[in-house]
Amino acid sequence: MREYPADEASREEVEIRSSGDVVKARQTVRVLAQQAGLSLVNQTKLVTAASELGRNTLIYGGAARRARPSSATWRASASG
């Protein structure tokens, strides 16, 4: 499995403003998980978690947030 420094992983950001942005976040996480060499099961778990976080950001965070993968976690931070 390839390891990525946290600063390299944290460069990918997806603004969550619509359902389409949640899809984009899922796709981004899937690509990163594949590049990291995760098994299909672990890719699915990570993508599912990212999707749930993105959806919750959209619903409960009032959108206009940025989801950013950083090493083992996703962070949502206010944009602006």
C-alpha positions as CSV (number, residue, x, y, z in Angstrom):
1,M,0.0,0.0,0.0
2,R,1.3,3.4,-0.9
3,E,1.5,6.0,1.9
4,Y,0.8,9.7,1.3
5,P,1.9,12.5,3.5
6,A,-0.9,14.4,5.1
7,D,-0.1,17.6,3.2
8,E,-0.3,15.9,-0.2
9,A,-3.6,14.2,0.7
10,S,-5.1,17.5,2.0
11,R,-4.7,19.3,-1.4
12,E,-7.9,17.9,-2.7
13,E,-10.9,20.0,-1.8
14,V,-14.5,19.8,-2.9
15,E,-17.0,22.5,-2.1
16,I,-20.3,21.0,-0.9
17,R,-23.1,23.2,-2.2
18,S,-25.3,20.6,-4.0
19,S,-26.0,16.9,-4.4
20,G,-23.7,17.0,-7.4
21,D,-20.9,18.1,-5.2
22,V,-21.4,15.1,-2.9
23,V,-21.1,12.9,-6.0
24,K,-17.8,14.7,-6.9
25,A,-16.5,14.2,-3.3
26,R,-17.3,10.5,-3.6
27,Q,-15.5,10.2,-6.9
28,T,-12.5,12.1,-5.5
29,V,-12.3,9.8,-2.5
30,R,-12.6,6.7,-4.6
31,V,-9.7,7.8,-6.8
32,L,-7.5,8.6,-3.8
33,A,-8.4,5.3,-2.2
34,Q,-7.5,3.4,-5.3
35,Q,-4.2,5.3,-5.6
36,A,-3.5,4.4,-2.0
37,G,-3.9,0.7,-2.9
38,L,-6.8,0.1,-0.5
39,S,-8.8,-3.2,-1.0
40,L,-12.2,-2.9,-2.6
41,V,-13.9,-3.4,0.7
42,N,-11.9,-0.6,2.4
43,Q,-12.4,1.7,-0.7
44,T,-16.2,1.1,-0.3
45,K,-16.1,1.9,3.4
46,L,-14.1,5.1,2.9
47,V,-16.3,6.2,0.0
48,T,-19.4,5.5,2.0
49,A,-18.1,7.5,4.9
50,A,-17.2,10.4,2.7
51,S,-20.6,10.3,1.1
52,E,-22.3,10.4,4.5
53,L,-20.2,13.3,5.6
54,G,-20.8,15.2,2.4
55,R,-24.6,14.6,2.7
56,N,-24.6,15.7,6.3
57,T,-22.6,18.8,5.5
58,L,-25.1,19.6,2.8
59,I,-28.2,18.9,5.0
60,Y,-27.1,20.1,8.4
61,G,-24.3,22.4,7.7
62,G,-26.2,24.6,5.4
63,A,-23.9,23.8,2.4
64,A,-21.2,26.3,1.5
65,R,-18.7,24.1,3.2
66,R,-15.5,22.5,1.9
67,A,-14.8,18.8,2.5
68,R,-11.1,17.9,2.5
69,P,-9.5,14.5,2.9
70,S,-6.6,14.7,5.2
71,S,-4.6,11.5,6.0
72,A,-7.2,9.4,7.8
73,T,-10.0,11.9,8.4
74,W,-12.3,14.3,6.5
75,R,-12.7,17.8,7.8
76,A,-15.5,20.2,6.9
77,S,-14.5,23.9,7.3
78,A,-16.5,27.0,6.6
79,S,-15.5,28.6,3.3
80,G,-14.5,32.2,3.0
